[in-house]
Amino acid sequence: SQQGEEDPQALSIQEGENATMNCSYKTSINNLQWYRQNSGRGLVHLILIRSNEREKHSGRLRVTLDTSKKSSSLLITASRAADTASYFCATDHNAGNMLTFGGGTRLMVKP
Amino acid sequence: DAGVIQSPRHEVTEMGQEVTLRCKPISGHDYLFWYRQTMMRGLELLIYFNNNVPIDDSGMPEDRFSAKMPNASFSTLKIQPSEPRDSAVYFCASTRGAGQPQHFGDGTRLSIL
């Protein structure tokens, strides 16, 4: 079963705008990871946030984690057309190094 | 560094045929994962290996699916006999250790007619 559920399922914005995607999960985690998937390609790791962290930055990416609400958000600032992709959250529940992926958010950034 | 390498990239075959998907993980990575991605079910973990040993195969849909890892640099996922409902994109991923990011190959797009 899918632990991480992304919201929204699809998002369309203009270049330069910010994009926010949310992820909710059900049971406690060791860490939560965000991945990007371009059409026809494999998933690419973006950022990992551990359960004792609340916020993490990487370039134009900002991830927050609220373990009390079992939720995370991914913010992409100043979006570009090249950011068009599907974004997945994945949760590590300390179950033998397995990750559980959500259904993803399809982001379209219009030039 | 070379990433995870999967072959073939595309496979089209008829129902009932045997299908073999191949994966070469990143050198030094101790964990290897096989996933299946479909529109209906999203990304599902089929099986994973640690140091070439299968650890959890609870995601393997049925006995028609089997996976092996004869050495640290090679793994196969076999479907025999194949069925149309097996059509999907199959991904292989590897990671260095627990709690580390996974590195994915570009997948095999499998179509069973």
Backbone of each chain as ProteinMPNN parsed JSONL, in Angstrom:
{"seq_chain_A": "SQQGEEDPQALSIQEGENATMNCSYKTSINNLQWYRQNSGRGLVHLILIRSNEREKHSGRLRVTLDTSKKSSSLLITASRAADTASYFCATDHNAGNMLTFGGGTRLMVKP", "coords_chain_A": {"N_chain_A": [[0.85, -1.189, 0.0], [0.372, 2.313, -0.556], [2.178, 4.573, 1.264], [2.995, 7.262, 1.233], [1.256, 10.028, 0.115], [0.732, 12.243, -2.444], [-0.148, 15.669, -2.945], [-1.078, 18.449, -4.851], [-2.439, 16.171, -7.375], [-1.861, 17.02, -9.893], [-0.318, 19.925, -11.26], [-0.231, 23.1, -12.651], [1.668, 25.78, -13.693], [2.986, 29.115, -14.313], [6.148, 29.99, -15.737], [8.597, 31.132, -13.479], [6.92, 31.397, -11.319], [6.204, 30.067, -8.016], [6.17, 26.632, -6.969], [4.339, 24.408, -5.039], [4.264, 21.326, -3.455], [2.662, 18.717, -1.688], [2.964, 16.122, 0.769], [1.67, 13.349, 2.421], [1.844, 10.922, 5.04], [1.533, 7.731, 6.789], [2.634, 6.192, 8.931], [5.318, 6.227, 11.394], [8.547, 7.582, 10.504], [11.958, 7.136, 9.359], [13.286, 8.748, 7.558], [12.411, 11.069, 4.942], [12.099, 11.304, 1.484], [12.476, 13.136, -1.56], [11.837, 12.801, -5.01], [12.427, 13.294, -8.512], [10.927, 12.745, -11.681], [11.496, 12.72, -14.989], [9.812, 12.596, -18.137], [9.787, 9.384, -19.483], [12.12, 8.607, -18.231], [14.206, 7.465, -15.48], [13.711, 7.733, -11.866], [15.017, 10.524, -10.108], [16.964, 11.389, -7.387], [16.25, 14.066, -5.197], [16.264, 15.366, -2.633], [16.81, 14.654, 0.819], [15.283, 14.375, 3.93], [15.649, 14.071, 7.342], [14.023, 12.475, 10.146], [14.384, 13.994, 12.424], [14.75, 16.513, 11.53], [13.501, 19.696, 10.431], [13.425, 21.416, 8.32], [14.869, 21.817, 5.088], [17.197, 22.88, 2.624], [18.0, 23.088, -0.845], [19.519, 24.545, -3.316], [17.105, 25.847, -5.412], [15.167, 24.462, -4.131], [13.054, 23.751, -1.384], [12.389, 21.936, 1.437], [10.06, 20.903, 3.835], [9.273, 19.324, 6.937], [6.864, 17.925, 8.954], [6.504, 16.09, 11.565], [4.569, 15.669, 13.46], [2.206, 16.068, 12.161], [2.544, 14.269, 10.231], [3.444, 14.945, 7.618], [4.847, 16.48, 4.668], [6.35, 19.056, 2.7], [7.252, 20.183, -0.547], [8.849, 22.813, -1.965], [9.351, 24.573, -4.885], [11.114, 27.207, -5.967], [10.872, 30.118, -8.085], [10.213, 28.872, -10.638], [11.115, 26.944, -13.578], [10.794, 26.124, -17.071], [12.12, 23.751, -17.441], [11.707, 22.438, -15.093], [9.466, 20.974, -15.363], [7.961, 17.962, -14.727], [7.339, 14.818, -13.018], [6.871, 14.583, -9.534], [7.856, 12.841, -6.688], [7.224, 11.758, -3.38], [8.923, 9.795, -0.961], [8.939, 7.45, 1.599], [10.898, 6.329, 4.289], [10.624, 3.792, 6.4], [12.205, 2.453, 8.121], [12.18, -0.217, 7.465], [13.954, -2.385, 6.645], [15.435, -0.888, 4.791], [13.726, -0.3, 2.733], [11.824, 1.803, 0.559], [8.752, 3.584, 0.436], [6.758, 4.717, -2.049], [4.829, 7.561, -3.015], [1.976, 8.522, -5.06], [2.7, 10.602, -6.701], [3.133, 13.971, -8.019], [2.212, 15.677, -10.853], [3.917, 18.107, -12.436], [3.608, 20.948, -14.405], [5.332, 23.431, -16.012], [4.811, 26.352, -17.567], [6.248, 28.096, -20.276]], "CA_chain_A": [[0.0, 0.0, 0.0], [1.147, 3.53, -0.656], [2.177, 5.348, 2.482], [3.06, 8.671, 0.916], [0.271, 10.482, -0.854], [1.017, 13.617, -2.82], [-1.251, 16.577, -3.235], [-2.122, 17.918, -5.736], [-1.995, 15.169, -8.334], [-1.33, 17.751, -11.038], [-0.149, 21.35, -10.987], [0.219, 23.838, -13.83], [2.016, 27.151, -13.306], [3.796, 29.862, -15.261], [7.566, 30.129, -15.413], [8.849, 32.202, -12.524], [6.093, 31.2, -10.13], [6.623, 29.004, -7.093], [5.34, 25.423, -6.978], [4.337, 23.707, -3.752], [3.666, 19.996, -3.466], [2.553, 18.198, -0.334], [3.02, 14.674, 0.914], [1.253, 12.865, 3.733], [2.14, 9.516, 5.261], [0.685, 7.179, 7.843], [3.344, 5.683, 10.103], [6.546, 6.965, 11.694], [9.578, 7.452, 9.483], [13.357, 7.497, 9.598], [13.519, 9.907, 6.714], [11.502, 11.242, 3.811], [12.892, 11.719, 0.329], [11.757, 13.616, -2.744], [12.437, 12.411, -6.274], [11.846, 13.844, -9.728], [10.957, 11.843, -12.82], [11.18, 13.287, -16.295], [9.105, 11.646, -18.989], [10.606, 8.355, -20.111], [13.368, 8.428, -17.508], [14.1, 6.973, -14.115], [13.585, 8.732, -10.808], [16.26, 11.154, -9.682], [16.862, 11.86, -6.005], [16.406, 15.507, -5.041], [16.601, 15.818, -1.288], [16.429, 13.739, 1.894], [15.137, 15.057, 5.21], [15.557, 13.066, 8.404], [12.866, 12.675, 11.023], [14.682, 15.008, 13.444], [14.931, 17.794, 10.846], [12.223, 20.341, 10.132], [13.499, 22.121, 7.053], [16.121, 21.616, 4.387], [17.255, 23.618, 1.375], [18.99, 22.7, -1.843], [19.284, 25.41, -4.457], [15.746, 26.413, -5.44], [14.264, 23.55, -3.446], [12.931, 23.849, 0.065], [11.552, 20.855, 1.95], [9.722, 20.951, 5.254], [8.756, 18.08, 7.494], [6.116, 18.059, 10.206], [6.246, 14.705, 11.975], [3.331, 15.597, 14.259], [1.112, 15.969, 11.194], [2.93, 13.259, 9.242], [3.351, 15.578, 6.307], [6.021, 17.172, 4.156], [6.082, 19.835, 1.505], [8.375, 20.527, -1.424], [8.66, 24.1, -2.623], [10.308, 24.933, -5.934], [10.98, 28.646, -6.178], [11.26, 30.65, -9.403], [10.192, 27.679, -11.487], [11.558, 27.03, -14.966], [10.165, 25.116, -17.917], [12.852, 22.498, -17.243], [11.224, 21.778, -13.873], [8.334, 20.141, -15.735], [8.279, 16.569, -14.389], [6.557, 14.291, -11.9], [7.618, 14.629, -8.278], [7.395, 11.798, -5.781], [7.809, 11.616, -2.059], [9.17, 8.409, -0.582], [9.166, 7.369, 3.029], [11.732, 5.254, 4.834], [10.031, 3.45, 7.69], [13.122, 1.545, 8.791], [11.748, -1.593, 7.169], [14.941, -3.025, 5.794], [15.921, 0.015, 3.742], [12.746, -0.126, 1.672], [11.109, 3.068, 0.458], [7.388, 3.512, -0.052], [6.551, 5.894, -2.878], [3.482, 8.051, -3.254], [1.51, 8.495, -6.439], [3.346, 11.649, -7.477], [2.496, 15.197, -8.506], [2.698, 16.054, -12.195], [4.096, 19.56, -12.506], [3.878, 21.522, -15.709], [5.726, 24.835, -15.939], [4.628, 26.91, -18.906], [7.202, 29.19, -20.538]], "C_chain_A": [[0.882, 1.234, 0.0], [1.042, 4.292, 0.645], [2.144, 6.826, 2.187], [2.033, 9.016, -0.145], [0.531, 11.939, -1.16], [-0.255, 14.387, -3.147], [-0.642, 17.885, -3.727], [-1.578, 16.824, -6.644], [-1.387, 15.836, -9.56], [-1.32, 19.228, -10.711], [0.408, 22.017, -12.237], [0.463, 25.289, -13.442], [2.803, 27.817, -14.431], [5.251, 29.907, -14.784], [7.762, 31.328, -14.481], [8.027, 32.092, -11.259], [6.697, 30.104, -9.25], [5.654, 27.839, -7.18], [5.462, 24.738, -5.626], [3.596, 22.394, -3.896], [3.698, 19.443, -2.047], [2.521, 16.677, -0.335], [2.563, 14.314, 2.316], [1.562, 11.384, 3.834], [1.464, 9.051, 6.533], [1.438, 6.735, 9.096], [4.692, 6.375, 10.243], [7.65, 6.626, 10.7], [10.967, 7.677, 10.058], [13.715, 8.742, 8.812], [12.473, 9.937, 5.604], [12.329, 11.813, 2.658], [11.966, 12.209, -0.787], [12.56, 13.261, -3.988], [11.71, 13.122, -7.413], [11.952, 12.806, -10.832], [10.561, 12.608, -14.068], [10.58, 12.191, -17.167], [10.077, 10.667, -19.636], [11.923, 8.066, -19.414], [13.118, 7.837, -16.13], [13.975, 8.108, -13.106], [14.971, 9.238, -10.415], [16.061, 11.726, -8.287], [17.118, 13.363, -5.932], [16.936, 15.874, -3.658], [16.096, 14.798, -0.273], [16.348, 14.557, 3.177], [14.888, 14.004, 6.274], [14.445, 13.444, 9.375], [13.116, 13.727, 12.095], [14.955, 16.381, 12.823], [13.573, 18.374, 10.496], [12.232, 21.026, 8.777], [14.863, 21.873, 6.431], [16.056, 22.339, 3.047], [18.297, 23.0, 0.455], [18.712, 23.517, -3.088], [17.916, 26.063, -4.393], [14.718, 25.532, -4.739], [14.267, 23.809, -1.954], [11.956, 22.766, 0.502], [11.306, 21.091, 3.428], [9.144, 19.61, 5.674], [8.086, 18.378, 8.821], [5.724, 16.653, 10.658], [4.975, 14.583, 12.813], [2.114, 15.474, 13.345], [1.37, 14.904, 10.147], [2.781, 13.826, 7.827], [4.645, 16.288, 5.964], [5.589, 18.009, 2.965], [7.383, 20.105, 0.761], [8.022, 21.824, -2.131], [9.766, 24.282, -3.653], [10.105, 26.418, -6.212], [11.435, 29.023, -7.589], [11.321, 29.533, -10.441], [10.605, 27.986, -12.925], [10.851, 25.953, -15.766], [10.828, 23.752, -17.721], [12.45, 21.774, -15.967], [10.008, 20.902, -14.151], [8.701, 18.666, -15.578], [7.233, 16.084, -13.4], [7.45, 14.251, -10.666], [6.995, 13.646, -7.297], [8.029, 11.98, -4.406], [7.938, 10.125, -1.754], [9.536, 8.37, 0.887], [9.963, 6.122, 3.391], [11.232, 4.976, 6.245], [10.9, 2.487, 8.468], [12.655, 0.102, 8.642], [12.732, -2.19, 6.188], [15.384, -2.185, 4.626], [14.955, 0.146, 2.581], [12.165, 1.28, 1.729], [9.703, 2.797, -0.043], [7.083, 4.813, -0.77], [5.075, 6.264, -2.947], [3.161, 8.04, -4.732], [2.058, 9.608, -7.311], [2.476, 12.847, -7.789], [3.093, 15.519, -9.87], [2.719, 17.576, -12.28], [4.375, 19.966, -13.946], [4.189, 23.009, -15.514], [5.703, 25.393, -17.361], [5.58, 28.074, -19.128], [6.485, 30.5, -20.827]], "O_chain_A": [[2.007, 1.203, 0.498], [-0.058, 4.622, 1.088], [1.376, 7.572, 2.794], [1.958, 8.361, -1.185], [0.55, 12.778, -0.259], [-1.272, 13.83, -3.56], [0.256, 18.402, -3.062], [-0.371, 16.585, -6.669], [-0.495, 15.274, -10.196], [-2.182, 19.729, -9.989], [1.396, 21.558, -12.811], [-0.433, 25.954, -12.921], [3.23, 27.159, -15.379], [5.532, 29.866, -13.586], [7.169, 32.39, -14.674], [8.407, 32.644, -10.227], [7.561, 29.336, -9.671], [4.464, 28.027, -7.433], [6.567, 24.516, -5.132], [2.467, 22.342, -4.384], [4.648, 19.675, -1.3], [2.108, 16.041, -1.305], [3.019, 14.908, 3.293], [1.544, 10.671, 2.831], [0.892, 9.851, 7.272], [0.929, 6.887, 10.206], [5.154, 7.035, 9.312], [7.684, 5.535, 10.131], [11.135, 8.318, 11.096], [14.354, 9.663, 9.321], [11.757, 8.964, 5.366], [13.156, 12.703, 2.856], [10.832, 11.751, -0.927], [13.782, 13.396, -4.024], [10.544, 13.497, -7.293], [12.939, 12.075, -10.917], [9.432, 13.084, -14.189], [10.822, 11.004, -16.948], [11.062, 11.068, -20.256], [12.761, 7.346, -19.958], [11.979, 7.725, -15.677], [14.116, 9.283, -13.446], [15.949, 8.491, -10.392], [15.105, 12.46, -8.039], [18.071, 13.873, -6.521], [17.924, 16.597, -3.529], [15.069, 14.155, -0.49], [17.248, 15.343, 3.473], [14.017, 13.147, 6.122], [13.992, 14.588, 9.412], [12.164, 14.3, 12.626], [15.352, 17.309, 13.527], [12.609, 17.638, 10.289], [11.185, 21.201, 8.155], [15.871, 21.738, 7.125], [15.002, 22.405, 2.414], [19.317, 22.471, 0.895], [17.778, 23.222, -3.834], [17.601, 26.756, -3.426], [13.525, 25.835, -4.757], [15.306, 24.05, -1.34], [10.835, 22.687, -0.001], [12.22, 21.434, 4.178], [8.599, 18.866, 4.859], [8.674, 19.007, 9.7], [4.731, 16.097, 10.189], [4.371, 13.512, 12.87], [1.116, 14.852, 13.708], [0.532, 14.656, 9.28], [2.095, 13.263, 6.974], [5.431, 16.65, 6.839], [4.591, 17.712, 2.308], [8.453, 20.236, 1.355], [7.004, 21.908, -2.818], [10.952, 24.164, -3.344], [9.03, 26.828, -6.647], [12.263, 28.345, -8.198], [12.367, 29.289, -11.044], [10.468, 29.107, -13.415], [10.363, 24.975, -15.2], [10.169, 22.718, -17.824], [12.814, 20.613, -15.777], [9.563, 20.166, -13.271], [9.635, 18.179, -16.215], [6.35, 16.839, -12.993], [8.634, 13.926, -10.75], [5.78, 13.619, -7.101], [9.208, 12.312, -4.285], [7.154, 9.308, -2.236], [10.349, 9.166, 1.358], [9.732, 5.029, 2.873], [11.385, 5.791, 7.155], [10.422, 1.786, 9.359], [12.729, -0.691, 9.581], [12.389, -2.467, 5.039], [15.682, -2.725, 3.56], [15.336, 0.662, 1.53], [12.031, 1.87, 2.801], [9.484, 1.892, -0.848], [7.141, 5.887, -0.172], [4.197, 5.401, -2.94], [3.967, 7.606, -5.555], [1.901, 9.572, -8.531], [1.249, 12.756, -7.82], [4.31, 15.62, -10.025], [1.684, 18.238, -12.206], [5.249, 19.411, -14.613], [3.4, 23.746, -14.923], [6.465, 24.969, -18.23], [5.708, 28.945, -18.268], [7.133, 31.519, -21.068]]}, "seq_chain_B": "DAGVIQSPRHEVTEMGQEVTLRCKPISGHDYLFWYRQTMMRGLELLIYFNNNVPIDDSGMPEDRFSAKMPNASFSTLKIQPSEPRDSAVYFCASTRGAGQPQHFGDGTRLSIL", "coords_chain_B": {"N_chain_B": [[30.882, 8.88, -12.912], [29.36, 5.783, -13.791], [25.881, 5.324, -14.006], [23.031, 3.438, -12.807], [22.454, 0.747, -14.897], [20.193, -0.423, -17.215], [18.814, -3.028, -19.217], [16.79, -4.623, -21.755], [15.949, -1.33, -23.139], [13.47, -1.119, -24.21], [10.925, -3.523, -24.692], [9.031, -5.648, -26.596], [6.789, -8.189, -26.747], [5.133, -11.331, -27.297], [2.29, -12.645, -25.625], [2.837, -15.219, -23.27], [5.474, -15.675, -23.814], [8.866, -15.863, -22.591], [10.372, -13.39, -20.613], [13.231, -11.476, -19.977], [14.713, -9.199, -17.915], [17.392, -6.955, -17.348], [19.926, -5.73, -15.091], [22.471, -3.56, -14.066], [23.945, -2.574, -11.223], [25.157, 0.407, -9.497], [28.599, 0.466, -8.911], [29.788, -0.73, -5.822], [27.487, -0.307, -4.432], [25.367, -1.774, -2.1], [22.768, -2.546, -2.008], [20.023, -3.578, -4.004], [17.186, -2.894, -5.938], [14.093, -3.856, -7.399], [11.508, -2.372, -9.207], [8.122, -1.803, -10.285], [6.277, 0.181, -12.5], [3.149, 1.543, -13.119], [0.336, 3.244, -14.566], [-2.001, 2.802, -13.158], [-1.292, 1.665, -10.659], [0.889, 2.964, -9.763], [4.232, 3.286, -8.459], [5.66, 0.332, -7.59], [7.316, -1.719, -5.275], [9.002, -4.619, -6.062], [10.951, -6.576, -5.341], [13.876, -6.794, -3.241], [17.445, -6.829, -2.851], [20.181, -7.484, -0.653], [23.578, -7.305, -0.517], [23.637, -9.25, -2.544], [21.765, -11.103, -1.736], [18.393, -12.11, -1.668], [16.085, -10.181, 0.111], [13.485, -9.271, 0.646], [10.734, -10.329, -0.952], [8.086, -9.905, -1.136], [6.575, -8.29, -2.736], [6.524, -9.382, -5.236], [4.449, -10.307, -7.817], [3.426, -12.899, -8.494], [4.098, -16.431, -8.999], [5.094, -16.475, -11.525], [6.975, -14.582, -11.76], [10.408, -14.055, -11.217], [13.537, -13.35, -9.619], [17.04, -12.8, -9.706], [20.334, -12.475, -8.359], [23.265, -12.994, -9.198], [25.813, -12.001, -8.777], [27.604, -9.12, -7.47], [27.358, -7.202, -9.419], [25.314, -7.582, -11.17], [21.928, -8.255, -12.008], [18.878, -10.005, -12.617], [15.506, -9.923, -13.731], [12.901, -12.03, -14.252], [10.159, -13.026, -16.231], [7.895, -15.521, -16.671], [5.378, -17.611, -17.705], [4.818, -14.695, -19.762], [2.225, -12.179, -19.46], [-0.409, -10.051, -20.758], [-1.126, -8.205, -18.735], [1.208, -7.749, -17.441], [2.452, -5.711, -18.632], [4.28, -2.799, -18.353], [6.468, -0.282, -16.902], [9.589, -1.225, -15.864], [11.763, -0.744, -13.244], [15.085, -0.614, -12.04], [16.964, -0.078, -9.126], [19.641, 1.163, -7.085], [21.465, 1.36, -3.966], [23.768, 2.691, -1.556], [23.597, 2.098, 1.168], [21.686, 1.631, 4.211], [19.148, 4.053, 4.682], [20.038, 5.756, 2.732], [19.936, 7.689, -0.36], [18.228, 6.374, -3.243], [19.373, 5.228, -6.405], [18.258, 5.333, -9.634], [17.833, 3.334, -12.595], [17.072, 3.945, -16.099], [14.948, 2.398, -16.77], [12.956, -0.339, -18.127], [10.735, -0.499, -20.685], [8.066, -2.466, -20.961], [6.044, -4.295, -23.088], [3.444, -6.468, -23.442], [1.893, -8.353, -25.769]], "CA_chain_B": [[30.553, 7.494, -12.559], [28.222, 5.252, -14.507], [24.708, 5.1, -13.162], [22.421, 2.122, -12.919], [22.241, 0.454, -16.311], [19.187, -1.443, -17.455], [18.606, -3.438, -20.602], [16.743, -3.623, -22.815], [15.135, -0.145, -22.797], [12.109, -1.435, -24.652], [10.726, -4.928, -25.046], [7.683, -5.977, -27.025], [6.761, -9.613, -26.986], [3.788, -11.903, -27.265], [1.843, -13.353, -24.435], [3.338, -16.578, -23.133], [6.932, -15.716, -23.993], [9.689, -15.539, -21.434], [10.991, -12.066, -20.677], [14.324, -11.292, -19.012], [15.181, -7.832, -17.771], [18.733, -6.971, -16.768], [20.302, -4.53, -14.357], [23.823, -3.445, -13.499], [23.897, -1.487, -10.235], [26.362, 1.221, -9.329], [29.65, -0.258, -8.189], [29.903, -0.379, -4.41], [26.174, -0.263, -3.807], [25.078, -3.084, -1.526], [21.338, -2.844, -2.108], [19.441, -3.479, -5.342], [15.724, -2.941, -5.87], [13.305, -3.91, -8.628], [10.2, -1.751, -9.096], [7.263, -1.782, -11.457], [5.478, 1.417, -12.511], [2.003, 1.603, -14.01], [-0.545, 4.38, -14.286], [-3.031, 2.436, -12.196], [-0.789, 1.28, -9.35], [2.051, 3.77, -9.395], [5.529, 2.628, -8.349], [5.562, -0.761, -6.628], [8.527, -2.49, -5.035], [8.792, -6.048, -6.307], [11.919, -7.364, -4.571], [15.167, -6.15, -3.112], [18.591, -7.636, -2.458], [21.272, -6.888, 0.097], [24.763, -8.147, -0.723], [23.264, -10.309, -3.496], [20.795, -12.014, -1.127], [17.033, -11.541, -1.646], [15.661, -9.892, 1.474], [12.027, -9.165, 0.709], [10.119, -10.519, -2.273], [6.638, -9.911, -0.924], [5.927, -7.539, -3.805], [6.488, -10.144, -6.49], [3.017, -10.562, -7.962], [3.079, -14.314, -8.519], [5.228, -17.328, -9.271], [5.624, -16.257, -12.875], [8.073, -13.626, -11.618], [11.551, -14.483, -10.415], [14.671, -12.438, -9.703], [18.3, -13.35, -9.225], [21.49, -11.582, -8.328], [24.376, -13.936, -9.093], [26.996, -11.325, -8.247], [27.344, -7.748, -7.042], [27.26, -6.276, -10.54], [24.333, -8.018, -12.162], [20.688, -8.845, -11.525], [17.866, -10.229, -13.636], [14.1, -10.125, -13.382], [12.377, -12.879, -15.306], [8.72, -13.297, -16.229], [7.649, -16.7, -17.494], [5.116, -16.972, -18.99], [4.36, -13.306, -19.66], [0.82, -11.913, -19.73], [-0.613, -8.633, -21.089], [-1.188, -7.361, -17.535], [2.576, -7.475, -16.976], [2.935, -4.518, -19.345], [4.61, -1.745, -17.385], [7.879, 0.098, -16.916], [10.287, -1.877, -14.765], [12.954, 0.002, -12.847], [16.065, -1.135, -11.103], [17.614, 0.99, -8.37], [20.629, 0.665, -6.116], [21.858, 2.32, -2.954], [24.974, 2.288, -0.823], [23.282, 1.522, 2.466], [20.42, 2.014, 4.827], [18.907, 5.48, 4.831], [20.68, 6.521, 1.657], [19.096, 7.83, -1.553], [18.295, 5.332, -4.254], [19.739, 5.671, -7.752], [17.434, 4.551, -10.545], [18.09, 3.261, -14.013], [16.033, 4.57, -16.916], [13.812, 1.514, -16.89], [12.613, -1.14, -19.313], [9.307, -0.398, -21.002], [7.67, -3.802, -21.399], [4.697, -4.426, -23.661], [3.091, -7.853, -23.738], [0.74, -8.306, -26.69]], "C_chain_B": [[29.342, 7.031, -13.367], [27.086, 5.048, -13.529], [24.248, 3.673, -13.268], [22.065, 1.895, -14.383], [21.25, -0.689, -16.453], [19.114, -1.776, -18.94], [17.56, -4.539, -20.657], [15.961, -2.387, -22.357], [13.676, -0.377, -23.162], [12.054, -2.907, -25.008], [9.266, -5.101, -25.411], [7.67, -7.456, -27.358], [5.333, -10.117, -26.871], [3.53, -12.642, -25.965], [2.374, -14.787, -24.437], [4.846, -16.705, -23.272], [7.636, -15.407, -22.673], [10.362, -14.181, -21.656], [12.077, -11.983, -19.606], [14.804, -9.849, -19.051], [16.484, -7.851, -16.99], [19.085, -5.648, -16.117], [21.743, -4.647, -13.876], [23.794, -2.293, -12.505], [25.179, -0.669, -10.236], [27.365, 0.45, -8.476], [29.743, 0.232, -6.744], [28.57, -0.258, -3.693], [25.772, -1.665, -3.364], [23.621, -3.505, -1.666], [20.874, -2.663, -3.552], [17.955, -3.728, -5.238], [15.155, -3.086, -7.28], [11.922, -3.336, -8.346], [9.431, -1.934, -10.403], [6.407, -0.52, -11.368], [4.383, 1.322, -13.549], [1.163, 2.818, -13.639], [-1.51, 4.03, -13.151], [-2.474, 2.258, -10.785], [0.423, 2.079, -8.897], [3.315, 2.935, -9.358], [5.456, 1.589, -7.234], [6.914, -1.454, -6.488], [8.218, -3.972, -5.226], [9.666, -6.896, -5.385], [13.159, -6.516, -4.354], [16.209, -7.101, -2.532], [19.54, -6.797, -1.589], [22.462, -7.824, -0.021], [24.413, -9.418, -1.489], [22.219, -11.283, -2.953], [19.41, -11.381, -1.161], [16.544, -11.386, -0.219], [14.147, -9.879, 1.59], [11.478, -9.285, -0.7], [8.598, -10.508, -2.178], [5.882, -9.132, -1.995], [5.879, -8.262, -5.134], [5.07, -10.648, -6.682], [2.634, -12.039, -7.942], [4.288, -15.123, -8.972], [5.806, -17.161, -10.671], [6.832, -15.317, -12.852], [9.176, -14.239, -10.758], [12.69, -13.5, -10.62], [15.897, -13.105, -9.103], [19.362, -12.258, -9.201], [22.726, -12.464, -8.13], [25.671, -13.313, -8.588], [26.656, -9.854, -7.999], [27.105, -6.792, -8.196], [26.178, -6.656, -11.541], [23.107, -8.632, -11.483], [19.74, -9.015, -12.703], [16.496, -10.357, -12.992], [13.466, -10.877, -14.546], [10.876, -13.059, -15.129], [8.481, -14.454, -17.191], [6.464, -17.493, -16.947], [4.587, -15.542, -18.807], [2.883, -13.2, -20.044], [0.655, -10.426, -20.028], [-0.623, -7.716, -19.862], [0.187, -7.099, -16.919], [3.162, -6.244, -17.66], [3.092, -3.367, -18.363], [6.026, -1.261, -17.678], [8.52, -0.491, -15.668], [11.592, -1.133, -14.495], [13.81, -0.822, -11.904], [16.7, 0.065, -10.403], [18.64, 0.377, -7.432], [20.964, 1.772, -5.124], [23.025, 1.763, -2.149], [24.631, 1.62, 0.497], [21.981, 2.047, 3.004], [20.328, 3.526, 4.972], [19.538, 6.343, 3.779], [19.751, 6.651, 0.459], [19.274, 6.658, -2.512], [18.594, 5.955, -5.615], [19.037, 4.744, -8.741], [18.046, 4.482, -11.935], [16.945, 3.911, -14.773], [14.896, 3.624, -17.269], [13.758, 0.716, -18.172], [11.118, -1.003, -19.519], [8.884, -1.7, -21.656], [6.232, -3.788, -21.894], [4.473, -5.877, -24.035], [1.804, -7.841, -24.569], [-0.149, -9.534, -26.563]], "O_chain_B": [[28.411, 7.802, -13.598], [27.291, 4.654, -12.381], [24.972, 2.803, -13.752], [21.452, 2.748, -15.024], [21.434, -1.771, -15.895], [19.325, -0.92, -19.8], [17.44, -5.317, -19.71], [15.365, -2.41, -21.28], [12.768, 0.116, -22.493], [13.005, -3.468, -25.553], [8.373, -4.748, -24.641], [8.469, -7.917, -28.174], [4.443, -9.406, -26.403], [4.432, -13.176, -25.32], [2.361, -15.471, -25.46], [5.429, -17.721, -22.893], [7.075, -14.779, -21.775], [10.851, -13.88, -22.744], [11.858, -12.377, -18.461], [15.243, -9.35, -20.087], [16.661, -8.661, -16.08], [18.612, -4.588, -16.526], [22.169, -5.678, -13.358], [23.633, -1.141, -12.908], [26.157, -1.02, -10.896], [27.013, -0.139, -7.453], [29.772, 1.434, -6.476], [28.534, -0.12, -2.471], [25.827, -2.617, -4.142], [23.279, -4.671, -1.467], [21.277, -1.721, -4.234], [17.509, -4.645, -4.549], [15.677, -2.506, -8.233], [11.247, -3.735, -7.397], [10.005, -2.181, -11.463], [5.88, -0.188, -10.307], [4.648, 1.054, -14.721], [1.27, 3.349, -12.533], [-1.799, 4.863, -12.292], [-3.117, 2.658, -9.815], [0.923, 1.894, -7.787], [3.463, 1.987, -10.13], [5.219, 1.927, -6.075], [7.575, -1.738, -7.487], [7.287, -4.507, -4.623], [9.18, -7.818, -4.73], [13.472, -5.636, -5.156], [15.882, -8.049, -1.817], [19.677, -5.587, -1.767], [22.37, -9.0, 0.333], [24.839, -10.515, -1.128], [21.829, -12.209, -3.663], [19.249, -10.238, -0.733], [16.58, -12.333, 0.567], [13.592, -10.426, 2.543], [11.734, -8.428, -1.545], [7.911, -11.043, -3.048], [4.671, -9.301, -2.142], [5.241, -7.783, -6.072], [4.535, -11.34, -5.816], [1.582, -12.381, -7.402], [5.347, -14.579, -9.284], [6.894, -17.659, -10.96], [7.609, -15.266, -13.805], [8.918, -14.853, -9.723], [12.796, -12.883, -11.681], [15.811, -13.863, -8.137], [19.286, -11.265, -9.925], [23.175, -12.652, -6.999], [26.527, -14.007, -8.038], [25.546, -9.409, -8.289], [26.681, -5.66, -7.964], [26.132, -6.108, -12.642], [23.217, -9.406, -10.532], [19.797, -8.257, -13.671], [16.354, -10.833, -11.865], [13.492, -10.412, -15.686], [10.388, -13.224, -14.012], [8.82, -14.378, -18.371], [6.537, -18.002, -15.828], [3.971, -15.237, -17.786], [2.361, -13.995, -20.825], [1.481, -9.618, -19.604], [-0.177, -6.572, -19.944], [0.309, -6.312, -15.98], [4.249, -5.79, -17.303], [2.16, -3.01, -17.642], [6.694, -1.762, -18.582], [8.046, -0.277, -14.553], [12.409, -0.925, -15.392], [13.319, -1.609, -11.094], [16.942, 1.1, -11.025], [18.522, -0.782, -7.035], [20.775, 2.957, -5.4], [23.24, 0.553, -2.071], [25.303, 0.672, 0.904], [21.269, 2.806, 2.346], [21.298, 4.191, 5.336], [19.568, 7.565, 3.926], [18.866, 5.816, 0.273], [20.337, 6.04, -2.575], [18.135, 7.052, -5.932], [19.203, 3.525, -8.691], [18.687, 5.425, -12.399], [15.97, 4.369, -14.178], [13.975, 4.006, -17.991], [14.413, 1.039, -19.163], [10.326, -1.345, -18.641], [9.295, -2.003, -22.776], [5.325, -3.327, -21.201], [5.211, -6.447, -24.839], [0.761, -7.372, -24.113], [-1.153, -9.643, -27.266]]}, "name": "protein", "num_of_chains": 2, "seq": "SQQGEEDPQALSIQEGENATMNCSYKTSINNLQWYRQNSGRGLVHLILIRSNEREKHSGRLRVTLDTSKKSSSLLITASRAADTASYFCATDHNAGNMLTFGGGTRLMVKPDAGVIQSPRHEVTEMGQEVTLRCKPISGHDYLFWYRQTMMRGLELLIYFNNNVPIDDSGMPEDRFSAKMPNASFSTLKIQPSEPRDSAVYFCASTRGAGQPQHFGDGTRLSIL"}
